[in-house]
Amino acid sequence: MTAAAPALGLGGFIAASDLAACLPVLLRALGWRGNPRHVAEALPHFAETLDLTGLRNVMATLGYRSRGERLRLNALDSRLMPCLFLPDRGPAMVVFGAEGRLLTVFDGLEGGERELVNPSMAGTAYFFVASENDEVVAQSTAQWFRQTLVRYRPLFWQAFAVTFALNILALATPMFVRSVYDQVIGSGSLTM
């Protein structure tokens, strides 16, 4: 799934994997009319290749919800197309449509469209649906912040718990020193 793909520029990002090659094609197939700059800003930073998690995060940032479903490619409902299909063996592909037993797909490894006749390969299909708000990029700061909080809520709770535990441990030393000064030195008791 991470084999080298033909170079495809999009917002300054050079496709280095089959998933990265599928990203602009999937966006065009879904009818996304945003600026390539928004895609470049949504791409993961400090990553050499685009993996599945990165692609789904980019799509979420651009305003698309996604869900995955295990199935065989010939059992794919045409009403759910276009979609991203990750076969168990082979490169990622964008499935455009079906006419009878013939499927039109974009192959992420070869970088071009091809037709498959009654394909029975198994894999996971990812379906993308635009969020209710079409102007996701133009959202206010409060909406963006709220969506980020909801999206990463479990991580925020974990960070809060770790921070709380570390602060309790950091208070242990000053509390011990204070009790020594108050009870031992203040009373002048050498036995204590």
Residue, then its C-alpha position, 0 to 999 in steps of 0.5 A: m500500500t505504500a509503493a511509490a507512485p508517479a509524482l503528482g503535485l498538489g499544493g506543494f505536496i509530491a505524492a510518494s504513496d498510492l494513497a497520496a496519489c489517490l487524494p487529489v483524484l478522490l477530492r475531484a470525484l467528490g466535487w470538492r471545490g476548495n483551494p489547493r492551498h487548503v489541502a497543503e495546509a491539511l496535510p500532515h507535517f513532518a511525514e514523508t508519506l501519506d498513510l490511511t490515518g493521515l488521509r482520513n485526517v486530511m479529509a476530515t479537515l476539508g469537511y468530509r466524514s468517513r467510514g470504512e467497511r469490509l467488503r468485496l469490490n464486486a459487492l460495492d453499491s454504485r450509490l456509494m461511489p466515488c469511494l476509496f478502496l484498499p484491497d487486502r493485496g495491492p495499491a489503493m484505488v478510487v472507485f468512480g462508478a459501475e456499469g453492469r459488471l464493469l468498474t472504473v477505478f483510478d489505480g494509485l500505483e500506476g497513477g491512471e484510470r482503468e476498468l475492472v471486469n467483475p472484480s472479486m478482490a476483498g478489502t476495505a472501502y472508505f466512504f466520504v460524506a460532506s459535512e453539513n457545513d459546506e464552508v468548513v474552511a471558512q469557519s470561525t475560530a470558535q467552531w474550529f476549536r470546538q471541533t478539534l476538542v471533540r475530535y481529540r477528546p480522549l487525548f485531552w482527558q489523558a493529558f489532563a490525568v497525567t498532568f494532574a498526577l505530576n502536579i500532585l507528585a510535584l507538591a509532595t516535596p514542598m508539603f514534606v518540607r513545610s511539615v518538617y519546619d512547622q512540626v519539628i523545627g517549630s516545636g524544637s523536638l529533637t526526637m520528632 
